[in-house]
């Protein structure tokens, strides 16, 4: 999985654009990047992710819990219909802050 990161229009928020399957075998690099001391808030763009398993979902849930504890901003954007299914099955789509696009996430989280 490729990970691109760029500053958001929101202060102290980084946009992560993931490309490729988000699975147990690809999650560790992203998880390490999220845990970097210079990363505070995060918007995770999944528009380039064709498939995600429960391990990928676990990374997102962990980051959401971290953001809640530390009072930083967090959002998920650009989920395809196929990937959204895992959120629906686990009912995490009602818990996690999910947005259609990164722009919408920035607007709502600002």
N, C-alpha and C positions, 0 to 999 in steps of 0.2 A: 504494500500500500504506500502510495506517495502522500506526503504531508507537506502542504504549503502553509505558511503562516504570514500574516500581515497585520499591522495595527488596524484596529477598528476606528470608526469615526468617534466612538465613545472612549473617553479617557480610561486607561487601565484595563482595556479589553482587547484581546487578541482574536482575530478570525483565523480559524483553522479550516483549510479546504482539504478534505480527504478524497483520494482517488484510488479506487480498487476495493476489493473485498475487505470488510472490517470483521475479522475473525480472530479466533484464539491464536493463530499463527502470526497475525499481523498487528495485534493490539499492543504489544509491549513497547514498541518504538513510540507510538502515540501516547501511551500512558506515561512514559518517561518524560516526553515533551510537556505534557500537561502539568506534571509535578515539578517542573523547573521553577526555581524561586522567583524568576522574573515574570512568570505568568500569573496574573491575578484573575480577572474575569475572562470568559471565553465564549465565543460563538462558534459552534462546530457546524460547518457546511458539509452535509452528506450528499449533495447533488451528484457527486462523482462516485458514489458508493453503490454498486449494483446488488450487493448482498451483505447482510450483517447477521452474525449469530449471537447467541446469548452472551458470549464473552465480550463482544463489542458493546452490547447493551449494558453489561456490567460496568464497563469503563465509563460510559455516559452517566449511569446512575451514581457511581462513585464521585464523579466530578460535580454532579448536581448537589449531592450531599455536602461536599466540600464547600461549594458556593453558598449554600444555605448557612453553614456553620460560620463561615468567614465574612458573610455579608457582601459578597462580590457578585457581579452579574454573570449569568449563564443562559445560553439558549442554543437550540438545535434548529438548523434551517435546511431547506432543500431536500427533504426526504422523499424518495421515490415511493410509488404505491407499493412495490414489492417489499421495500425495507420497512415501510410503515406498518406492514402486517405484523411484524414482531412486536411493535409497540401496542398494537390493538390486542393481540393474543394475551400479552402480559398485563394489559390495562395500564401500562406506564404512559400511554398517550394522554391520560387524564391528569398525570402528575407532572411530567416534564414540560418545560416551556418550549413548545414546538412552533416554528414560524415557517411560512412558505418560502421566504427568501432571506438572505443576509440583510438586505436593506430593511425589510420589515422587522427583523429582530433588532437591528440597531435603533430603529424608530421607537419600538415598544419598550426597549430596555433603557433608553436614554433618560 
